[in-house]
Amino acid sequence: MTGKTEEALRQGLRKGWKGLIWLLKIILPISFFTTLLVHFEIIYKLDFLLTPVMTWLSLPASAALVLIIGLLTGIYGTVAALSVMPFAMDHMILIAIFTLISHNLIQESIVQGNSGMNPFIAAFFRFFMALIITFICAKIMGVTPDTGGAAGTGIYAQESKPFAVMIKHWGWATFKLTTQIFCIIMPLMVILELAKTFNVITFITKMASPVLSIMGLSRSTGMLWLTTSIFGLAYGAAVIVEETQSNDYKKEDLTKLHLSIGVNHAMIEDPALFLPLGLPIFWLWIPRLLAAIIAVWLYSFFVSARRLYAKRACHKKFCDH
């Protein structure tokens, strides 16, 4: 038992450290590049192009860059950008909601494409849901593009700093952010590795059956749902692809699974990465969880309605003859 525990601890620490190194390769260049764009006010010169789209989402035009970074690079890139851009708290919440749903869109859509769903449909669905859920949350929160003051130009104009000072502030802010994320990732990876070693995940899967029912998912896809809920689409890719290709799942069950995990996955790590920025827990977990439940149940209703229509049409045709 002790040997297994020690090995799990080593594996968890090794994976945590590896993940941190990978994270730094993203955070350092993106945060530095974003800092330069803000310092020289380059990003604000694009306002006339970006304002209409961002206004619909109740965000300032400067948020477009952060959303694009999230779409292409993932949560880490968004957190890195937010750490150096002066957004109001409400705007950061909306950016987080959008990114939690549609981050790393290309890579994760390919994973879904290799495990039972058309990658283009998967990408479109996640992007569409990100837009809709962010729009709804903005209306509920009563946010406007000017909430808390316009992000960026005014603040930086008041805090005009020499280039060297800006570099120093960026370095210190990045160091603090990296340290905070390190303190989240390392224990998390150790806990997950211990759970795998002692088959806790298998036990949790059985216990999760009532949750699967609420989510509108088939129990046969419980392990896949649990894997993506904990590890995410990118980290759990190998398990997801292998499992779906080596087992015979119903197409309808896989579609419902992918609709759910496309919107709501990595429920532990991804939202936790925004906590160092001071974002409220409610908005990091609840909106996309509700969106995933609603999406699956709407799909189930659509499938049932289509079957009922086909059955009635067939019955009518039979009666006519």
C-alpha positions in Angstrom: 0.0 0.0 0.0 2.8 2.4 0.9 4.6 1.6 -2.3 1.5 2.4 -4.4 1.0 5.7 -2.4 4.6 6.8 -2.9 4.4 6.0 -6.6 1.1 7.9 -7.0 2.7 10.9 -5.2 5.7 10.8 -7.5 3.5 10.5 -10.6 1.3 13.3 -9.4 4.2 15.6 -8.7 5.9 14.7 -12.0 2.7 15.4 -13.9 2.1 18.6 -12.0 5.6 19.9 -12.7 5.4 18.9 -16.3 2.1 20.7 -16.6 3.6 23.8 -15.0 6.4 23.9 -17.5 4.0 23.5 -20.3 1.9 26.3 -18.8 4.9 28.7 -18.6 5.5 28.2 -22.3 2.0 29.7 -22.9 1.8 32.2 -20.1 5.1 34.0 -20.6 4.9 34.9 -24.3 1.1 35.6 -24.3 1.2 37.8 -21.1 4.2 39.7 -22.4 2.7 40.2 -25.8 -0.5 41.3 -24.3 1.3 43.7 -22.0 3.1 45.3 -25.0 -0.2 45.7 -26.8 -1.7 47.5 -23.7 1.4 49.5 -22.9 1.6 51.0 -26.4 -2.2 51.2 -26.7 -2.1 49.2 -29.9 -5.1 47.1 -29.0 -7.4 50.2 -28.5 -6.8 51.3 -32.1 -9.0 48.4 -33.2 -12.0 49.6 -31.2 -13.9 50.7 -34.3 -13.7 47.2 -35.8 -14.4 45.2 -32.6 -16.9 47.3 -30.7 -20.1 46.1 -32.4 -19.4 42.4 -31.7 -18.2 43.0 -28.2 -21.1 45.3 -27.4 -23.5 42.5 -28.1 -21.7 40.5 -25.4 -21.7 43.5 -23.1 -17.9 43.6 -23.2 -15.4 46.4 -24.1 -13.8 46.1 -27.5 -10.4 45.3 -25.9 -11.9 42.0 -24.7 -11.9 40.6 -28.2 -8.2 39.8 -28.0 -8.6 37.9 -24.8 -11.5 35.9 -26.3 -9.4 35.0 -29.3 -6.5 34.0 -27.2 -8.8 31.7 -25.2 -10.3 30.2 -28.3 -6.9 29.3 -29.7 -4.8 28.6 -26.6 -7.1 27.7 -23.8 -7.7 28.8 -20.2 -4.1 29.5 -19.4 -3.7 32.0 -22.2 -6.9 33.8 -21.1 -5.7 33.9 -17.4 -2.3 35.2 -18.6 -4.0 38.0 -20.6 -6.5 38.9 -17.9 -3.6 39.2 -15.3 -2.2 42.2 -17.2 -5.3 43.9 -18.7 -7.4 46.2 -16.5 -10.9 44.8 -16.9 -13.8 45.4 -14.5 -14.7 42.4 -12.4 -18.0 41.9 -14.3 -16.2 41.9 -17.6 -13.7 39.3 -16.3 -16.6 37.1 -15.2 -18.1 37.2 -18.7 -14.8 36.6 -20.4 -14.3 33.6 -18.0 -17.7 32.2 -18.9 -17.1 32.5 -22.6 -13.6 30.9 -22.4 -14.6 28.1 -20.0 -17.1 26.9 -22.7 -15.1 27.6 -25.9 -11.4 27.4 -25.0 -8.9 25.5 -27.0 -11.5 25.0 -29.6 -9.4 23.5 -32.4 -7.6 20.8 -30.5 -10.6 19.8 -28.4 -12.9 19.6 -31.3 -10.5 17.2 -33.0 -10.6 15.1 -29.9 -14.4 15.0 -30.1 -14.2 14.3 -33.8 -12.1 11.2 -33.0 -14.5 9.9 -30.4 -18.0 10.1 -31.9 -18.9 13.6 -33.1 -18.3 15.6 -36.2 -15.5 18.0 -35.2 -17.0 20.9 -37.2 -20.4 20.5 -35.5 -18.6 20.2 -32.1 -16.7 23.4 -32.7 -19.7 25.3 -33.9 -21.9 24.1 -31.0 -19.4 25.1 -28.4 -18.8 28.6 -30.0 -22.5 29.1 -30.3 -23.2 28.1 -26.7 -20.4 30.4 -25.5 -22.0 33.3 -27.3 -25.5 32.6 -26.0 -24.6 31.8 -22.4 -22.3 34.8 -22.1 -25.1 37.0 -23.5 -27.7 35.6 -21.1 -25.3 36.0 -18.1 -24.6 39.6 -19.1 -28.3 40.4 -19.1 -28.8 38.7 -15.8 -25.9 40.6 -14.2 -26.9 43.9 -15.8 -23.5 44.4 -17.3 -22.7 46.9 -20.1 -19.5 47.5 -22.1 -18.8 50.6 -19.8 -19.5 48.8 -16.5 -16.7 49.8 -14.1 -15.2 52.2 -16.6 -13.8 51.4 -20.0 -11.1 48.7 -19.8 -7.7 50.0 -20.7 -7.0 53.3 -22.3 -8.1 55.6 -19.4 -6.4 53.5 -16.7 -3.2 53.2 -18.6 -3.2 56.8 -19.5 -3.3 57.7 -15.8 -0.6 55.2 -15.0 1.8 56.0 -17.9 5.0 54.1 -17.0 8.4 53.9 -18.5 9.1 50.7 -20.5 11.5 49.3 -17.9 8.9 49.9 -15.1 6.3 48.1 -17.2 8.6 45.1 -17.6 9.2 45.0 -13.9 5.5 45.1 -13.1 4.8 42.4 -15.7 7.5 40.1 -14.3 6.2 40.4 -10.7 2.6 40.0 -11.7 3.4 36.9 -13.8 5.5 35.4 -11.0 2.7 35.8 -8.5 0.2 34.3 -11.0 2.4 31.4 -11.7 3.0 30.7 -8.0 -0.7 30.7 -7.3 -1.5 28.4 -10.2 1.4 26.1 -9.1 -0.3 25.8 -5.7 -3.5 24.7 -7.4 -2.1 22.3 -10.0 0.4 20.3 -7.8 -2.0 19.1 -5.1 -4.8 18.6 -7.7 -2.6 16.3 -9.8 -1.5 14.4 -6.8 -5.1 13.8 -5.6 -6.2 12.7 -9.1 -3.3 10.3 -9.3 -4.1 8.8 -5.9 -7.7 8.4 -7.0 -6.6 6.5 -10.1 -4.2 4.3 -8.2 -6.8 3.2 -5.6 -9.7 2.9 -8.1 -11.6 5.7 -6.4 -12.7 6.9 -9.8 -14.5 3.6 -10.5 -16.3 3.8 -7.2 -17.3 7.4 -7.9 -18.6 6.4 -11.3 -21.1 4.0 -9.7 -22.0 6.7 -7.2 -22.5 9.2 -10.0 -25.5 7.4 -11.6 -28.1 9.8 -10.1 -26.0 12.8 -11.4 -25.9 11.2 -14.9 -29.7 11.0 -14.8 -30.0 14.7 -14.0 -27.5 15.5 -16.7 -29.7 13.5 -19.2 -26.8 11.1 -20.0 -26.8 7.3 -20.3 -25.1 5.4 -17.6 -23.0 3.6 -20.2 -21.1 6.8 -20.8 -20.5 7.4 -17.1 -16.8 6.7 -17.2 -16.3 9.0 -20.1 -18.3 11.8 -18.5 -16.3 11.4 -15.3 -13.0 11.4 -17.1 -13.8 14.6 -19.0 -15.4 16.3 -15.9 -12.1 15.7 -14.0 -9.4 15.8 -16.6 -11.0 17.7 -19.5 -11.1 17.0 -23.2 -7.4 17.7 -23.8 -5.9 15.8 -20.9 -8.5 13.0 -21.1 -8.1 12.7 -24.9 -6.3 9.3 -24.9 -8.9 7.7 -22.6 -11.9 9.2 -24.5 -10.7 8.2 -27.9 -9.6 4.7 -26.9 -12.8 4.0 -25.0 -15.2 5.1 -27.7 -13.3 3.3 -30.5 -13.0 0.0 -28.5 -16.6 -0.1 -27.3 -19.9 -0.1 -29.0 -21.8 3.0 -27.8 -25.2 4.0 -29.2 -24.8 7.1 -31.5 -27.5 8.9 -29.6 -25.7 8.3 -26.2 -22.4 9.6 -27.6 -24.0 12.7 -29.1 -25.6 13.6 -25.8 -22.3 13.0 -24.1 -20.4 15.3 -26.5 -23.0 18.0 -26.2 -22.6 17.9 -22.4 -18.8 17.6 -22.2 -18.3 20.1 -25.0 -19.9 22.8 -22.8 -18.9 21.5 -19.4 -15.6 19.7 -18.8 -12.5 20.0 -16.6 -14.9 21.1 -13.8 -12.1 21.2 -11.2 -9.0 22.6 -12.8 -10.3 25.1 -15.4 -12.6 27.2 -13.1 -9.9 27.0 -10.3 -7.4 28.8 -12.6 -9.6 31.9 -12.5 -9.8 31.9 -8.7 -6.4 33.8 -8.2 -8.0 36.6 -10.2 -10.7 36.9 -7.5 -13.7 35.8 -9.7 -16.8 34.5 -7.8 -17.2 30.7 -7.7 -20.8 30.8 -8.7 -20.2 32.2 -12.2 -17.2 29.9 -12.8 -19.2 26.7 -12.2 -23.0 27.1 -12.5 -23.7 28.7 -15.9 -22.0 26.1 -18.0 -23.3 23.3 -15.9 -26.8 24.4 -16.4 -26.1 25.0 -20.1 -24.9 21.4 -20.4 -28.0 20.0 -18.7 -30.4 22.1 -20.8 -28.6 21.3 -24.1 -28.8 17.5 -23.5 -32.4 17.6 -22.5 -33.4 19.8 -25.5 -31.6 17.3 -27.7 -33.4 14.4 -26.1 -36.7 16.2 -26.5 -35.9 16.9 -30.2 -35.0 13.2 -30.8 -38.2 12.0 -29.1 -40.3 14.5 -31.1 -38.7 13.4 -34.3 -39.3 9.7 -33.5 -43.0 10.5 -32.6 -43.5 12.4 -35.8 -41.9 9.6 -37.9 -44.1 7.0 -36.1 -47.3 9.0 -36.8 -46.3 9.6 -40.4 -45.7 5.9 -40.9 -49.0 5.1 -39.2 -50.8 7.6 -41.3 -49.2 6.2 -44.5 -50.2 2.7 -43.4 -53.8 3.7 -42.7 -54.1 5.5 -46.1 -53.2 2.2 -47.8 
